[in-house]
Amino acid sequence: IGSVHNALLKKIQNSLKALADLVQKKRLWAAYQTKLQEGKNFLEVMKKDPVYDLFSDEMEKEKQDLRRLQAENEGNKRFNTK
C-alpha cells in the first residue's frame, strides 16, 4: 500500500506542477496581450497627434537618405571592383 500511495502522490504532484506551469504561461500570455494592446492603443493616439505627422515625415526622409546612401555605396563597390 505504501508504494501505491507514494506513486499516487507523485502523480498528483506532477499534475499540480503541470497545472501551475499552465497557469503561469496563461498569465504571461495575458500580460503580453495587454502590453500589445496598450502599444496599439498608444500608436492610434499618436497617429491623431499632429506631431506624429512631423515625426513620420522626418522618418520617411531618413529612410530615403538611407536608401540613397546604400545605393551610392553599392555603386562605389561596383566601381572599385572593376
Contacts in CASP RR format, 6 or more apart in sequence:
PFRMAT RR
TARGET T0000
AUTHOR 0000-0000-0000
METHOD contacts of the structure
MODEL  1
IGSVHNALLKKIQNSLKALADLVQKKRLWAAYQTKLQEGKNFLEVMKKDP
VYDLFSDEMEKEKQDLRRLQAENEGNKRFNTK
46 52 0 8 1.000
END
